[in-house]
């Protein structure tokens, strides 16, 4: 991957990071619509597990800088800095309407899954592709509050 391709991917996948702190009640014209637009890969009107795997796979590829099939401690530090930078640029993003890092918002949960504490199940200090996939499955199940196998604004109280 060239540096330009990496930069393009970084910009595209930051949409997810920004969504994590910005789902608001005005989803029809705001961040929730952006999340649905970016993550609903098949344009079905909901984010399916397949859509979710596709976007999370993009994230894994983006943060596996040395392309060795795992996100090591140095790459995790880069991932943490990228998430923090995106969140700082967005200033929490809930605008008092929920959806940010406060109670009931998905942001803290989503970001927690991008850590070794959540995803490194074998404790070796690196997040393998298999561990990332398993974390993606767990995260999707946790976010799918309706249990219908799809993520929609209703799963986030909108």
Backbone as a chain_set.jsonl record, in Angstrom:
{"seq": "XXXXXXXXXXXXXXXXXXXXXXXXXXXXXXXXXXXXXXXXXXXXXXXXXXXXXXXXXXXXXXXXXXXXXXXXXXXXXXXXXXXXXXXXXXXXXXXXXXXXXXXXXXXXXXXXXXXXXXXXXXXXXXXXXXXXXXXXXXXXXXXXXXXXXXXXXXXXXX", "coords": {"N": [[0.854, -1.166, 0.0], [0.56, 2.162, -0.861], [1.743, 5.288, 0.522], [-0.12, 7.318, -0.025], [-2.453, 5.811, -0.533], [-2.73, 4.69, 2.012], [-3.178, 7.035, 3.537], [-5.613, 7.863, 2.399], [-7.233, 5.706, 3.181], [-7.078, 5.998, 5.92], [-8.426, 8.423, 6.339], [-10.976, 7.67, 5.42], [-11.722, 5.597, 7.21], [-11.766, 6.913, 9.588], [-14.246, 7.91, 9.831], [-15.789, 6.041, 11.204], [-14.629, 6.15, 13.738], [-15.196, 8.779, 14.422], [-17.981, 8.608, 14.367], [-18.442, 7.06, 16.608], [-18.433, 8.763, 18.759], [-20.401, 10.568, 18.126], [-23.114, 10.056, 17.53], [-26.248, 11.376, 17.223], [-29.502, 12.748, 18.146], [-30.451, 13.903, 15.904], [-30.209, 12.204, 13.657], [-30.99, 11.914, 10.992], [-29.893, 13.947, 9.516], [-27.333, 14.136, 10.366], [-24.458, 12.875, 12.15], [-25.308, 10.186, 12.624], [-26.556, 9.508, 10.261], [-24.323, 9.717, 8.653], [-22.762, 7.609, 9.667], [-24.447, 5.441, 8.981], [-24.444, 5.716, 6.208], [-21.709, 5.355, 5.578], [-21.106, 2.849, 6.703], [-23.078, 1.051, 5.958], [-22.594, -0.963, 3.782], [-23.813, -2.448, 1.705], [-25.968, -0.885, 1.128], [-28.492, -1.406, 2.263], [-30.046, -0.206, 4.146], [-29.566, -0.775, 6.729], [-26.898, -1.674, 8.96], [-25.311, -4.564, 8.444], [-23.914, -7.648, 9.756], [-22.028, -8.449, 7.914], [-21.441, -6.028, 6.607], [-20.351, -4.707, 8.805], [-18.114, -6.281, 9.402], [-16.654, -5.772, 7.062], [-16.0, -3.015, 7.264], [-14.68, -2.949, 9.761], [-12.614, -4.609, 9.09], [-11.28, -2.951, 7.303], [-10.348, -1.094, 9.148], [-8.578, -2.698, 10.652], [-6.658, -3.298, 8.714], [-5.755, -0.726, 8.191], [-4.505, -0.02, 10.614], [-2.614, -2.013, 11.013], [0.252, -1.454, 10.436], [2.748, -2.517, 9.609], [1.939, -4.645, 8.197], [1.88, -7.328, 9.096], [-0.092, -8.988, 9.913], [-1.012, -8.62, 12.459], [-1.766, -6.366, 15.156], [0.559, -4.759, 16.79], [2.137, -3.591, 19.872], [3.247, -1.018, 19.323], [1.772, -0.289, 17.074], [-0.722, -0.323, 18.242], [-0.472, 1.869, 19.928], [-0.368, 3.888, 18.008], [-2.943, 3.561, 16.966], [-4.488, 4.23, 19.228], [-3.731, 6.935, 19.501], [-4.723, 7.97, 17.112], [-7.5, 7.564, 17.4], [-7.935, 9.135, 19.705], [-7.222, 11.663, 18.717], [-9.165, 12.045, 16.736], [-11.455, 12.073, 18.331], [-10.924, 14.295, 19.933], [-10.965, 16.306, 18.019], [-13.615, 16.267, 17.485], [-14.781, 16.932, 19.866], [-16.233, 15.316, 21.73], [-18.896, 15.199, 20.794], [-21.629, 14.442, 21.331], [-23.332, 16.526, 21.815], [-25.073, 16.998, 23.908], [-27.231, 15.436, 23.373], [-27.036, 12.757, 23.757], [-25.358, 9.704, 22.76], [-22.689, 10.307, 22.706], [-19.767, 10.057, 24.707], [-20.95, 9.81, 27.125], [-23.336, 8.427, 29.499], [-25.086, 5.715, 28.127], [-24.333, 6.164, 25.48], [-22.717, 4.876, 22.49], [-20.014, 5.312, 22.088], [-17.842, 4.979, 24.026], [-17.861, 2.21, 24.358], [-17.345, 1.247, 21.774], [-14.769, 2.287, 21.356], [-13.414, 0.962, 23.378], [-13.208, -1.57, 22.368], [-11.181, -1.414, 20.617], [-8.788, -2.008, 21.767], [-6.084, -3.759, 23.39], [-6.908, -4.885, 25.752], [-9.561, -5.609, 25.314], [-9.52, -7.033, 22.888], [-7.196, -8.666, 22.627], [-7.125, -11.69, 23.169], [-5.47, -13.866, 23.739], [-3.456, -12.807, 25.212], [-0.879, -12.048, 24.339], [0.047, -9.538, 23.789], [-0.339, -8.485, 21.296], [-2.787, -7.825, 18.77], [-4.241, -10.143, 16.907], [-5.359, -10.909, 13.527], [-7.406, -12.805, 13.684], [-8.223, -12.46, 16.349], [-9.145, -9.83, 16.198], [-11.291, -10.18, 14.455], [-12.933, -11.828, 16.038], [-13.42, -10.018, 18.117], [-14.843, -8.136, 16.699], [-17.184, -9.562, 16.116], [-18.181, -9.905, 18.743], [-18.522, -7.202, 19.514], [-20.431, -6.331, 17.625], [-22.647, -7.884, 18.381], [-23.059, -6.829, 20.941], [-23.736, -4.175, 20.344], [-26.013, -4.465, 18.818], [-28.747, -3.998, 19.983], [-31.415, -4.608, 19.603], [-31.371, -7.158, 18.739], [-31.814, -8.088, 16.182], [-29.976, -8.701, 14.262], [-28.972, -6.633, 12.773], [-27.572, -3.334, 12.613], [-29.049, -0.332, 13.388], [-30.375, 3.041, 13.513], [-32.178, 2.816, 15.644], [-31.0, 1.004, 17.399], [-29.314, 2.6, 18.777], [-30.864, 4.266, 20.206], [-32.247, 6.058, 18.622]], "CA": [[0.0, 0.0, 0.0], [1.335, 3.39, -0.897], [1.423, 6.263, 1.568], [-1.356, 7.988, -0.418], [-3.551, 4.879, -0.279], [-2.877, 4.612, 3.462], [-3.81, 8.27, 3.993], [-7.014, 7.816, 1.976], [-7.932, 4.739, 4.026], [-7.154, 6.569, 7.262], [-9.51, 9.399, 6.319], [-12.255, 6.963, 5.272], [-12.092, 4.83, 8.395], [-11.991, 7.8, 10.727], [-15.693, 8.101, 9.949], [-16.264, 5.175, 12.276], [-14.142, 6.684, 15.002], [-15.987, 9.967, 14.706], [-19.339, 8.186, 14.69], [-18.51, 6.482, 17.944], [-18.72, 9.803, 19.739], [-21.248, 11.627, 17.603], [-24.49, 9.703, 17.174], [-27.151, 12.327, 17.865], [-30.921, 12.586, 17.849], [-30.705, 14.4, 14.552], [-29.484, 11.277, 12.801], [-31.379, 12.008, 9.591], [-29.05, 14.916, 8.846], [-26.079, 14.278, 11.08], [-23.491, 11.789, 12.247], [-25.902, 8.853, 12.506], [-26.713, 9.304, 8.825], [-22.981, 9.48, 8.127], [-22.406, 6.239, 10.029], [-25.224, 4.517, 8.16], [-23.975, 5.847, 4.834], [-20.361, 4.799, 5.446], [-20.994, 1.467, 7.161], [-24.072, 0.221, 5.275], [-21.869, -1.235, 2.544], [-24.712, -2.927, 0.65], [-27.058, 0.091, 1.001], [-29.747, -2.072, 2.611], [-30.769, 0.582, 5.134], [-29.077, -1.175, 8.054], [-25.539, -2.214, 8.936], [-25.328, -5.997, 8.724], [-22.639, -8.169, 10.257], [-21.093, -8.436, 6.783], [-21.001, -4.634, 6.484], [-19.539, -4.396, 9.976], [-16.824, -6.946, 9.191], [-15.93, -5.079, 5.997], [-15.434, -1.764, 7.777], [-13.696, -3.26, 10.804], [-11.456, -5.125, 8.365], [-10.56, -1.766, 6.832], [-9.636, -0.544, 10.3], [-7.45, -3.567, 10.971], [-5.654, -3.088, 7.671], [-5.197, 0.607, 8.364], [-3.648, 0.072, 11.794], [-1.534, -2.997, 10.905], [1.151, -0.674, 9.59], [3.809, -3.331, 9.012], [1.24, -5.675, 7.43], [2.291, -8.665, 9.527], [-1.267, -9.74, 10.326], [-1.381, -8.326, 13.841], [-1.545, -4.993, 15.605], [1.456, -4.873, 17.938], [2.051, -2.503, 20.852], [3.514, 0.257, 18.663], [0.618, -0.001, 16.231], [-1.817, -0.006, 19.158], [-0.259, 3.251, 20.362], [-0.797, 4.703, 16.877], [-4.398, 3.462, 16.916], [-4.99, 5.029, 20.348], [-3.516, 8.347, 19.189], [-5.643, 8.317, 16.033], [-8.837, 7.647, 17.999], [-7.955, 10.305, 20.588], [-7.19, 12.849, 17.873], [-10.485, 12.184, 16.116], [-12.412, 12.45, 19.365], [-10.629, 15.669, 20.329], [-11.442, 17.167, 16.942], [-15.075, 16.249, 17.53], [-15.174, 17.432, 21.188], [-17.233, 14.475, 22.383], [-19.871, 15.044, 19.745], [-23.015, 14.134, 21.641], [-24.089, 17.773, 21.836], [-26.113, 16.935, 24.919], [-28.337, 14.614, 22.894], [-26.688, 11.343, 23.876], [-24.55, 9.171, 21.681], [-21.277, 10.582, 22.897], [-19.124, 9.162, 25.666], [-21.707, 9.769, 28.365], [-24.155, 7.244, 29.737], [-25.969, 5.291, 27.058], [-23.763, 6.336, 24.15], [-21.892, 3.744, 22.078], [-18.623, 5.683, 21.859], [-16.88, 4.354, 24.938], [-17.84, 0.774, 24.088], [-16.66, 1.038, 20.498], [-13.339, 2.537, 21.535], [-12.856, -0.08, 24.245], [-12.928, -2.773, 21.574], [-9.978, -1.164, 19.834], [-7.694, -2.114, 22.722], [-5.626, -5.113, 23.701], [-7.711, -5.397, 26.864], [-10.787, -6.198, 24.77], [-9.343, -7.895, 21.717], [-6.049, -9.583, 22.708], [-7.632, -12.746, 24.051], [-4.426, -14.802, 24.177], [-2.564, -12.083, 26.106], [0.502, -11.939, 23.861], [0.397, -8.138, 23.58], [-0.687, -8.086, 19.934], [-4.134, -8.207, 18.349], [-4.16, -10.841, 15.624], [-6.534, -10.762, 12.668], [-8.461, -13.66, 14.243], [-8.73, -11.811, 17.562], [-9.902, -8.658, 15.752], [-12.554, -10.704, 13.924], [-13.742, -12.253, 17.187], [-13.846, -8.793, 18.805], [-15.865, -7.545, 15.837], [-18.409, -10.342, 16.361], [-18.674, -9.555, 20.088], [-18.971, -5.812, 19.494], [-21.684, -6.25, 16.877], [-23.703, -8.45, 19.235], [-23.306, -5.892, 22.034], [-24.379, -2.971, 19.813], [-27.31, -4.841, 18.242], [-29.61, -4.113, 21.163], [-32.705, -5.187, 19.223], [-31.162, -8.577, 18.474], [-32.322, -8.455, 14.863], [-28.878, -8.993, 13.347], [-28.637, -5.432, 12.021], [-27.437, -2.098, 13.379], [-29.837, 0.762, 12.834], [-30.467, 4.115, 14.504], [-32.945, 2.369, 16.816], [-30.09, 0.341, 18.332], [-28.616, 3.644, 19.517], [-31.872, 5.119, 20.822], [-32.685, 7.112, 17.684]], "C": [[0.899, 1.228, 0.0], [0.912, 4.306, 0.239], [0.108, 6.971, 1.244], [-2.56, 7.091, -0.176], [-3.806, 4.757, 1.22], [-3.59, 5.845, 3.994], [-5.285, 8.3, 3.614], [-7.81, 6.869, 2.859], [-8.103, 5.304, 5.433], [-8.295, 7.576, 7.344], [-10.858, 8.688, 6.264], [-12.658, 6.249, 6.553], [-12.246, 5.699, 9.632], [-13.472, 8.12, 10.89], [-16.273, 7.265, 11.064], [-15.857, 5.731, 13.626], [-14.96, 7.915, 15.38], [-17.418, 9.602, 15.057], [-19.435, 7.758, 16.143], [-18.804, 7.528, 19.003], [-19.758, 10.801, 19.283], [-22.657, 11.232, 17.226], [-25.438, 10.615, 17.94], [-28.588, 12.062, 17.471], [-31.26, 13.053, 16.443], [-30.029, 13.515, 13.517], [-29.826, 11.442, 11.332], [-30.484, 12.971, 8.827], [-27.67, 15.006, 9.472], [-25.24, 13.032, 11.088], [-24.093, 10.389, 12.134], [-26.11, 8.517, 11.04], [-25.358, 9.023, 8.184], [-22.526, 8.059, 8.432], [-23.133, 5.258, 9.127], [-24.728, 4.544, 6.718], [-22.624, 5.169, 4.633], [-20.297, 3.313, 5.767], [-22.011, 0.527, 6.541], [-23.554, -0.063, 3.868], [-22.808, -1.632, 1.41], [-25.944, -2.04, 0.463], [-28.432, -0.519, 1.28], [-30.602, -1.265, 3.586], [-30.402, 0.234, 6.563], [-27.663, -1.714, 7.889], [-25.619, -3.674, 9.368], [-23.983, -6.432, 9.285], [-21.598, -8.187, 9.138], [-20.547, -7.033, 6.548], [-20.007, -4.292, 7.589], [-18.153, -5.029, 9.851], [-16.003, -6.231, 8.12], [-15.26, -3.817, 6.527], [-14.406, -2.013, 8.874], [-12.44, -3.862, 10.164], [-10.61, -3.996, 7.802], [-9.743, -1.154, 7.963], [-8.407, -1.384, 10.621], [-6.323, -3.331, 9.977], [-4.975, -1.731, 7.837], [-4.189, 0.654, 9.512], [-2.547, -0.98, 11.841], [-0.487, -2.432, 9.947], [2.238, -1.504, 8.919], [3.262, -4.543, 8.264], [1.682, -7.093, 7.787], [1.123, -9.499, 10.043], [-1.644, -9.57, 11.78], [-1.095, -6.854, 14.135], [-0.741, -5.086, 16.891], [1.346, -3.63, 18.824], [2.275, -1.133, 20.215], [2.325, 0.669, 17.787], [-0.615, 0.32, 17.08], [-1.694, 1.428, 19.653], [-0.686, 4.218, 19.259], [-2.321, 4.724, 16.775], [-5.021, 4.323, 18.014], [-4.876, 6.524, 20.052], [-4.474, 8.816, 18.099], [-7.058, 8.493, 16.564], [-8.94, 8.899, 18.87], [-7.991, 11.6, 19.785], [-8.547, 13.097, 17.226], [-11.516, 12.639, 17.138], [-12.183, 13.887, 19.829], [-11.145, 16.643, 19.278], [-12.956, 17.292, 16.974], [-15.619, 16.743, 18.871], [-16.292, 16.621, 21.832], [-18.445, 14.224, 21.532], [-21.302, 14.76, 20.105], [-23.914, 15.352, 21.656], [-25.244, 17.747, 22.826], [-27.301, 16.074, 24.541], [-28.074, 13.127, 23.052], [-25.817, 10.919, 22.712], [-23.078, 9.452, 21.807], [-20.685, 9.595, 23.882], [-19.853, 9.095, 26.995], [-22.52, 8.491, 28.474], [-25.044, 6.963, 28.54], [-25.422, 5.447, 25.663], [-22.85, 5.178, 23.79], [-20.4, 4.045, 22.017], [-17.616, 4.976, 22.733], [-16.76, 2.861, 24.663], [-17.072, 0.471, 22.807], [-15.162, 1.23, 20.666], [-12.684, 1.477, 22.412], [-12.515, -1.34, 23.467], [-11.674, -2.625, 20.733], [-8.752, -1.172, 20.742], [-7.295, -3.563, 22.91], [-6.466, -5.717, 24.819], [-8.973, -6.102, 26.368], [-10.478, -7.291, 23.746], [-8.217, -8.917, 21.817], [-6.38, -10.725, 23.665], [-6.571, -13.743, 24.488], [-3.352, -14.124, 25.02], [-1.129, -11.932, 25.645], [0.93, -10.506, 23.558], [0.107, -7.62, 22.184], [-2.111, -8.553, 19.638], [-4.014, -8.841, 16.969], [-5.421, -10.577, 14.806], [-7.691, -11.598, 13.204], [-9.066, -13.04, 15.499], [-9.578, -10.59, 17.204], [-11.27, -9.09, 15.224], [-13.481, -11.129, 15.055], [-14.261, -11.039, 17.958], [-14.945, -8.091, 18.011], [-17.204, -8.238, 16.051], [-19.022, -9.967, 17.719], [-19.251, -8.148, 20.112], [-20.306, -5.688, 18.772], [-22.843, -6.753, 17.732], [-24.057, -7.499, 20.377], [-24.045, -4.639, 21.559], [-25.774, -3.248, 19.268], [-28.312, -5.08, 19.366], [-30.972, -4.711, 20.849], [-32.594, -6.682, 18.951], [-31.636, -9.037, 17.11], [-31.233, -8.737, 13.835], [-28.478, -7.83, 12.467], [-28.453, -4.266, 12.989], [-28.212, -1.015, 12.649], [-29.888, 1.867, 13.883], [-31.211, 3.7, 15.772], [-32.059, 1.679, 17.847], [-29.34, 1.338, 19.201], [-29.592, 4.653, 20.11], [-32.377, 6.234, 19.936], [-33.779, 6.593, 16.79]], "O": [[1.864, 1.317, 0.759], [-0.146, 4.121, 0.841], [-0.7, 7.204, 2.143], [-3.582, 7.553, 0.331], [-4.956, 4.725, 1.656], [-4.505, 5.728, 4.809], [-6.121, 8.717, 4.416], [-8.935, 7.182, 3.249], [-9.143, 5.113, 6.064], [-9.05, 7.58, 8.317], [-11.783, 9.061, 6.985], [-13.825, 6.294, 6.94], [-12.809, 5.251, 10.631], [-13.905, 8.551, 11.959], [-17.152, 7.722, 11.795], [-16.665, 5.774, 14.554], [-15.365, 8.067, 16.532], [-18.013, 10.212, 15.946], [-20.412, 8.069, 16.824], [-19.373, 7.204, 20.045], [-19.992, 11.794, 19.972], [-23.356, 12.049, 16.627], [-25.432, 10.625, 19.171], [-28.865, 11.259, 16.58], [-32.261, 12.626, 15.867], [-29.359, 14.007, 12.609], [-28.989, 11.125, 10.486], [-30.326, 12.832, 7.614], [-26.904, 15.902, 9.118], [-25.292, 12.225, 10.16], [-23.447, 9.49, 11.596], [-25.875, 7.385, 10.616], [-25.253, 8.193, 7.281], [-21.972, 7.38, 7.567], [-22.518, 4.348, 8.57], [-24.608, 3.497, 6.082], [-22.415, 4.484, 3.632], [-19.508, 2.588, 5.16], [-21.825, -0.689, 6.591], [-24.02, 0.524, 2.892], [-22.621, -1.199, 0.273], [-26.86, -2.4, -0.276], [-29.413, -0.189, 0.614], [-31.76, -1.608, 3.823], [-30.872, 0.875, 7.503], [-27.28, -2.156, 6.805], [-25.952, -3.978, 10.514], [-23.024, -5.659, 9.284], [-20.414, -7.964, 9.39], [-19.351, -6.854, 6.32], [-18.969, -3.676, 7.347], [-17.143, -4.395, 10.155], [-14.786, -6.1, 8.258], [-14.081, -3.582, 6.265], [-13.367, -1.353, 8.909], [-11.33, -3.643, 10.649], [-9.381, -4.062, 7.816], [-8.597, -0.748, 7.768], [-7.32, -0.846, 10.836], [-5.165, -3.183, 10.366], [-3.765, -1.606, 7.646], [-3.142, 1.293, 9.397], [-1.621, -0.849, 12.642], [-0.361, -2.875, 8.805], [2.612, -1.225, 7.78], [4.025, -5.366, 7.76], [1.84, -7.947, 6.914], [1.327, -10.6, 10.555], [-2.501, -10.292, 12.289], [-0.299, -6.202, 13.459], [-1.27, -5.439, 17.945], [0.551, -2.731, 18.549], [1.562, -0.182, 20.536], [1.929, 1.835, 17.768], [-1.45, 1.134, 16.688], [-2.698, 2.128, 19.783], [-1.295, 5.25, 19.54], [-2.919, 5.772, 16.529], [-5.973, 5.062, 17.76], [-5.804, 7.288, 20.315], [-4.979, 9.937, 18.156], [-7.738, 9.46, 16.219], [-9.921, 9.638, 18.783], [-8.715, 12.531, 20.139], [-9.019, 14.232, 17.177], [-12.354, 13.492, 16.844], [-13.141, 14.615, 20.088], [-11.7, 17.688, 19.615], [-13.513, 18.301, 16.542], [-16.826, 16.952, 18.992], [-17.208, 17.195, 22.421], [-18.981, 13.116, 21.549], [-22.155, 14.834, 19.22], [-25.131, 15.226, 21.525], [-26.27, 18.393, 22.612], [-28.272, 15.985, 25.293], [-28.829, 12.313, 22.521], [-25.574, 11.695, 21.788], [-22.282, 8.874, 21.068], [-21.06, 8.423, 23.891], [-19.415, 8.389, 27.903], [-22.402, 7.591, 27.643], [-25.68, 7.87, 28.003], [-26.003, 4.903, 24.724], [-22.265, 4.554, 24.675], [-19.596, 3.121, 21.903], [-16.635, 4.427, 22.231], [-15.662, 2.307, 24.731], [-16.252, -0.446, 22.763], [-14.372, 0.425, 20.172], [-11.52, 1.133, 22.206], [-11.629, -2.097, 23.866], [-11.163, -3.608, 20.196], [-7.794, -0.433, 20.512], [-8.067, -4.478, 22.625], [-6.71, -6.923, 24.833], [-9.397, -7.097, 26.957], [-11.108, -8.348, 23.749], [-8.278, -9.95, 21.15], [-5.963, -10.721, 24.823], [-6.745, -14.409, 25.509], [-2.433, -14.789, 25.496], [-0.241, -11.71, 26.468], [2.057, -10.28, 23.116], [0.289, -6.433, 21.916], [-2.577, -9.55, 20.189], [-3.721, -8.161, 15.986], [-6.422, -10.085, 15.328], [-8.838, -11.151, 13.181], [-10.281, -13.088, 15.695], [-10.608, -10.342, 17.83], [-12.283, -8.451, 15.507], [-14.674, -10.827, 15.033], [-15.409, -11.029, 18.403], [-15.869, -7.52, 18.591], [-18.239, -7.58, 16.154], [-20.228, -9.742, 17.824], [-20.331, -7.921, 20.657], [-21.214, -5.013, 19.257], [-23.896, -6.118, 17.797], [-25.226, -7.377, 20.741], [-24.882, -4.101, 22.283], [-26.625, -2.358, 19.258], [-28.675, -6.218, 19.66], [-31.621, -5.265, 21.736], [-33.6, -7.391, 18.932], [-31.841, -10.231, 16.891], [-31.531, -8.986, 12.667], [-27.725, -8.009, 11.51], [-29.088, -4.21, 14.043], [-28.046, -0.813, 11.446], [-29.484, 1.651, 15.026], [-30.9, 4.187, 16.858], [-32.332, 1.758, 19.045], [-28.792, 0.972, 20.241], [-29.201, 5.762, 20.475], [-32.881, 7.244, 20.428], [-34.278, 7.326, 15.936]]}, "num_chains": 1, "name": "protein.A"}
